[in-house]
Amino acid sequence: MAGSPGPAPWGDPRPRDVAGFTQAASAGELPMVPPTPPRLMPGASANRAFNVFLVKLVGAAVAVVVAVRVATSVHSTWTNVVAIVLGLAGFWLMLHWLAAVGRRNFEEFKRGYTTLVLQYGMFKSTSDLRWWVTRWRIPWDYSGLWVLRGNGGVVSAPSSDREPPGFYPSPHRAGWYELWTGCAWAGQYERH
């Protein structure tokens, strides 16, 4: 990678400026972007998984509405109980399905590409409270990755002066890796 392009847009240190970056790079623990477009992994792409998530979300919402209507017509005292139980179950399913999309997207990052491009968003909760300013909408920058279509076609090539999204040594927790979105630290941690 070329020299550091300066501070990240959100004032965060870039991954290469964090203690442990050089050691992690030497150990092969950092996201690697190949010089040519990589082959897509087998199975559904992250973009397809996200689209399936949206369809499931609509289906779950319709199911809750239908169940509440049926409960209302059968016995009105159970309507609130049914609505609360189904609402909580639907919310849990939504979080579960969205986390699965995130896991698939992170697998793509490890291979140097993405098929899912978000301007803002996250796949699970974050412990970084500064994101309340953006209503928990964490920004993304994919310019360090290959952006591919679901058929493997190239949308854009990576810029060599950017660290791609993925997990890097954290500037906030020593000994942990943190998700870098391409422009900010997301507050999502994992051990390596």
C-alpha positions in Angstrom: 0.0 0.0 0.0 1.1 3.5 -0.7 1.8 6.1 2.1 -0.9 7.2 4.4 -3.4 9.5 2.7 -4.0 11.5 6.0 -6.6 11.2 8.7 -9.8 9.3 8.1 -12.9 11.4 7.4 -14.3 10.8 10.9 -11.1 11.7 12.7 -10.2 8.1 13.4 -6.6 6.9 13.0 -6.3 4.7 9.9 -5.5 1.0 10.5 -1.9 1.4 9.4 -1.4 4.0 12.1 -2.5 1.7 14.9 -0.1 -0.2 17.1 0.0 -3.8 16.0 -0.7 -3.2 12.3 2.7 -4.2 11.1 2.8 -7.3 13.2 -0.7 -8.3 12.0 0.3 -7.7 8.4 3.4 -9.8 8.8 1.3 -12.6 10.3 -1.1 -12.5 7.4 -4.0 -11.5 9.7 -5.2 -8.5 7.7 -7.7 -8.2 4.8 -5.8 -8.8 1.6 -6.9 -7.3 -1.8 -5.7 -9.2 -4.8 -4.3 -7.4 -7.8 -6.9 -8.9 -10.1 -10.7 -9.3 -9.5 -11.2 -12.4 -7.2 -13.6 -15.2 -7.9 -16.9 -15.1 -6.1 -17.3 -17.5 -3.2 -19.7 -20.3 -3.7 -23.2 -19.7 -2.4 -25.3 -16.5 -2.2 -23.4 -13.2 -2.4 -23.7 -10.6 0.4 -25.9 -8.5 -1.9 -28.2 -11.5 -2.6 -28.3 -12.3 1.1 -29.3 -8.7 1.8 -32.1 -8.8 -0.8 -33.4 -12.1 0.7 -33.2 -10.4 4.2 -35.5 -7.6 2.8 -38.0 -10.1 1.5 -38.0 -12.0 4.8 -38.5 -8.7 6.6 -41.6 -7.9 4.5 -42.9 -11.4 4.9 -42.5 -11.3 8.7 -44.3 -7.9 8.9 -47.2 -9.2 6.8 -47.4 -12.4 9.0 -47.5 -10.2 12.2 -50.3 -8.1 10.8 -52.3 -11.1 9.7 -51.9 -12.8 13.0 -53.0 -9.7 14.9 -56.1 -9.4 12.7 -56.9 -13.1 13.3 -56.4 -12.7 17.1 -58.7 -9.6 17.0 -61.4 -11.5 15.2 -61.2 -14.5 17.5 -60.8 -12.9 20.9 -59.9 -9.3 21.4 -58.3 -9.7 24.8 -55.5 -11.7 23.3 -54.7 -9.2 20.6 -52.1 -7.3 22.7 -50.4 -10.5 23.8 -50.2 -11.8 20.3 -48.9 -8.5 19.0 -46.2 -8.2 21.6 -45.1 -11.9 21.3 -45.0 -11.8 17.5 -43.4 -8.3 17.5 -40.6 -9.5 19.8 -40.1 -12.7 17.7 -40.1 -10.7 14.5 -37.5 -8.3 16.0 -35.3 -11.2 17.1 -35.6 -12.8 13.6 -34.7 -9.5 11.9 -31.5 -9.1 14.0 -30.6 -12.8 13.4 -31.1 -12.5 9.6 -29.2 -9.2 9.4 -26.3 -10.6 11.4 -26.1 -13.5 8.8 -25.9 -10.9 6.0 -23.0 -9.2 7.9 -21.1 -12.5 8.4 -21.4 -13.1 4.6 -20.2 -9.6 3.9 -17.2 -10.0 6.2 -16.3 -13.3 4.4 -16.2 -11.3 1.2 -14.0 -8.7 2.8 -11.5 -11.3 3.7 -11.2 -12.3 0.1 -10.7 -8.7 -1.1 -14.1 -7.9 -2.5 -17.7 -7.0 -1.7 -21.0 -7.4 -3.6 -23.0 -5.3 -1.1 -22.5 -1.5 -1.0 -24.0 0.5 1.8 -23.5 4.2 2.3 -24.4 3.8 6.0 -25.4 0.9 8.2 -24.4 -1.9 10.4 -25.1 -5.6 10.8 -25.3 -5.8 14.6 -25.2 -3.5 17.6 -22.0 -1.5 18.3 -20.5 -0.5 21.6 -19.2 2.8 20.2 -21.5 5.4 21.5 -20.3 8.2 19.3 -22.5 6.8 16.5 -25.6 8.2 18.2 -24.8 11.4 16.3 -25.6 9.6 13.0 -28.5 7.7 14.6 -26.3 4.6 14.6 -25.8 4.9 10.8 -22.1 4.1 10.5 -20.5 5.3 7.2 -18.8 2.9 4.8 -16.1 3.4 2.1 -15.4 0.5 -0.2 -12.7 2.2 -2.3 -10.1 -0.2 -0.9 -11.9 -3.3 -2.2 -13.0 -4.8 -5.5 -16.7 -4.1 -5.8 -18.2 -6.9 -7.8 -21.7 -7.7 -9.2 -23.4 -11.0 -8.2 -22.1 -12.5 -11.5 -18.5 -11.5 -10.8 -18.4 -8.5 -13.0 -16.4 -5.6 -11.8 -18.2 -2.4 -10.6 -15.0 -0.7 -9.4 -11.3 -1.6 -8.8 -9.7 -0.9 -5.4 -7.5 2.1 -4.6 -4.1 1.0 -3.3 -3.9 3.9 -0.8 -6.9 2.8 1.2 -7.3 0.0 3.8 -10.3 -2.1 2.8 -13.1 -2.7 5.2 -12.4 -5.6 7.6 -11.0 -6.4 11.0 -7.7 -4.7 12.1 -5.8 -4.3 15.4 -8.1 -1.9 17.4 -7.1 1.6 18.4 -9.6 1.3 21.3 -9.0 -2.1 22.8 -5.5 -3.5 23.0 -5.3 -7.2 21.9 -8.6 -7.0 20.0 -9.4 -6.5 16.4 -12.1 -4.0 15.4 -14.2 -3.5 12.3 -12.9 -0.8 10.1 -15.6 0.4 7.6 -13.1 1.9 5.2 -13.5 5.3 6.8 -14.2 4.7 10.5 -13.9 2.3 13.4 -17.3 0.7 14.0 -16.9 -0.5 17.6 -17.5 -4.2 16.7 -14.7 -6.3 18.1 -13.3 -9.8 17.7 -10.3 -11.8 19.0 -7.8 -13.1 16.6 
